[in-house]
């Protein structure tokens, strides 16, 4: 399968090794992975802070960059949510029929990595080995927008040597987005305190 990697701003600038790992996993499974150099931000920060019109050119850029790929894969649930859930709304608000048609073609083929592996490809055992104790904290967008379900957990449970610990109150949101952290700082501090208390209680 010919796959376009949507690396996202955050991964590209702060966690580039994550992007490299996504490519390694997909190529290990026998797929051709391309990185369209024309890709930019998905416009989520603009959209979330009320600059919806400013996000429209980014939607246009996205569909142009990833047209023709059998699948687009990203390690970010929030960016996948922006494409799948909000690009159609942006196209409608802009009154742009061409963009709407392009979004209707590309958005359904855009997948968050764990969903692509576990649900689209039907692969959970990647031959991974990681002899450490870890837990999984689902993100807001993965829970409420993409509804990824247990795809990440199925992948983790297949990792040899992994000690997967339950996280109490795992569905409590993590306020880590740039705009959310700026606007909801008090909420973020309160939730961080609660998560720390839960970790202490859980041992």
C-alpha positions in Angstrom: 0.0 0.0 0.0 1.2 3.5 -0.8 0.9 5.6 2.4 1.4 9.3 3.0 2.9 10.1 6.4 1.3 13.2 8.0 3.9 13.9 10.5 2.2 16.9 12.2 3.9 20.1 13.6 4.4 18.7 17.1 6.1 15.5 15.9 8.2 17.2 13.3 9.5 19.9 15.7 9.7 18.1 19.1 9.5 14.4 18.6 11.1 13.6 15.2 12.1 10.1 16.2 8.4 9.3 16.5 7.9 10.1 12.9 10.9 8.0 12.0 9.5 5.1 14.1 6.1 5.3 12.2 7.9 5.0 8.9 10.0 2.0 10.2 6.9 0.2 11.5 4.9 0.7 8.2 7.9 -0.3 6.0 8.4 -3.3 8.2 4.9 -4.4 7.3 5.8 -4.1 3.6 4.2 -0.7 2.8 5.6 2.2 0.8 5.7 5.3 2.9 6.1 8.8 1.4 6.6 12.1 3.1 4.9 14.8 1.0 7.1 17.9 1.5 4.2 20.2 0.8 2.4 19.2 4.0 1.9 21.9 6.6 0.0 22.4 9.8 -3.6 21.0 9.8 -4.9 24.3 11.2 -6.1 22.9 14.5 -4.6 25.7 16.6 -6.3 28.3 14.4 -9.6 26.4 14.4 -9.6 25.9 18.2 -9.0 29.6 18.9 -11.6 31.0 16.6 -9.5 31.6 13.5 -11.6 29.3 11.3 -11.1 31.2 8.0 -7.4 31.2 8.5 -7.5 27.4 8.8 -9.2 26.9 5.4 -5.9 27.4 3.3 -4.3 24.7 5.5 -7.2 22.3 4.7 -6.7 23.1 1.0 -2.9 22.4 1.4 -3.6 19.1 3.1 -5.9 17.7 0.5 -3.5 18.7 -2.3 -0.5 17.2 -0.5 -2.2 13.9 0.2 -4.3 13.4 -2.9 -3.7 10.0 -4.5 -2.5 8.1 -1.5 -4.3 4.9 -0.5 -4.0 5.9 3.1 -2.7 8.8 5.2 -1.3 7.9 8.6 -0.5 10.2 11.5 0.8 9.5 15.0 -1.6 12.3 16.3 -5.2 11.6 17.2 -5.9 15.4 17.5 -4.6 16.1 14.0 -6.5 13.1 12.5 -9.6 14.4 14.3 -9.1 17.8 12.7 -8.9 16.3 9.2 -11.7 13.8 9.6 -14.2 15.8 11.7 -13.6 19.5 11.1 -12.3 19.8 7.5 -15.8 19.1 6.1 -17.1 21.9 8.3 -14.4 24.3 7.1 -15.1 23.5 3.5 -18.9 24.1 4.0 -18.3 27.4 5.9 -16.0 28.5 3.0 -18.7 27.6 0.5 -15.9 25.8 -1.5 -17.4 22.9 -3.3 -14.1 21.9 -4.8 -12.5 21.7 -1.3 -15.6 19.8 0.0 -15.2 17.2 -2.7 -11.5 16.9 -2.1 -12.0 16.6 1.7 -14.6 13.9 1.1 -12.0 11.9 -0.8 -9.0 12.3 1.5 -10.5 12.6 5.0 -11.9 9.0 5.3 -8.4 7.7 4.3 -6.7 9.6 7.1 -6.0 7.4 10.1 -4.4 7.7 13.5 -1.6 5.1 13.7 -3.0 2.7 16.2 -6.3 2.5 14.4 -4.6 2.0 11.1 -2.5 -0.9 12.4 -5.1 -2.6 14.5 -8.3 -2.0 12.7 -7.5 -1.2 9.0 -4.6 -3.6 8.6 -5.7 -6.0 11.3 -2.2 -6.2 12.8 -1.5 -6.0 16.5 1.7 -8.2 17.0 4.6 -6.3 15.5 7.2 -8.4 17.1 8.0 -5.7 19.6 9.8 -6.3 22.9 9.9 -3.8 25.8 10.5 -5.3 29.3 9.2 -2.4 31.3 6.1 -1.3 33.3 4.0 1.2 31.4 0.5 2.6 31.5 -1.7 4.1 28.8 -3.4 7.5 29.0 -5.9 8.0 26.2 -6.0 11.5 24.8 -9.2 13.6 24.6 -9.4 13.5 20.8 -8.8 9.7 20.6 -11.6 9.1 23.0 -14.2 11.6 22.0 -13.6 12.4 18.4 -11.9 9.4 16.8 -13.3 6.9 19.2 -10.2 4.7 18.8 -11.5 2.2 21.4 -9.0 -0.3 22.5 -6.8 -0.2 19.4 -3.8 1.2 21.4 -4.3 -1.3 24.2 -4.4 -4.2 21.8 -1.1 -3.2 20.3 0.4 -2.7 23.8 -0.8 -6.1 25.0 1.0 -7.8 22.1 4.4 -6.3 23.1 6.5 -9.0 24.6 7.8 -8.4 28.1 5.6 -5.4 28.7 4.0 -4.9 32.1 0.8 -2.9 31.3 -0.6 -1.2 34.4 -4.2 0.1 34.6 -4.5 3.8 34.9 -7.3 4.9 37.3 -9.7 7.4 35.9 -7.9 7.1 32.5 -10.7 9.0 30.7 -10.0 12.2 32.6 -8.9 14.6 29.9 -5.3 15.7 29.6 -5.1 19.4 28.9 -1.9 19.4 26.9 -2.9 21.2 23.7 -1.2 24.6 23.2 -4.4 26.6 23.1 -6.0 24.6 25.9 -3.0 25.0 28.1 -3.0 28.8 27.5 -6.8 29.3 28.0 -7.5 26.7 30.6 -4.5 26.9 32.8 -6.4 26.6 36.1 -8.3 23.6 34.8 -5.0 22.1 33.6 -3.4 22.5 37.1 -6.4 21.0 38.8 -6.4 18.0 36.6 -2.7 17.5 36.8 -3.0 17.6 40.6 -5.8 15.0 40.4 -3.8 12.7 38.1 -0.8 13.0 40.5 -3.0 12.0 43.4 -4.4 9.0 41.5 -0.9 7.9 40.6 0.2 8.1 44.3 -2.9 6.2 45.4 -2.3 3.5 42.8 1.3 3.1 43.9 
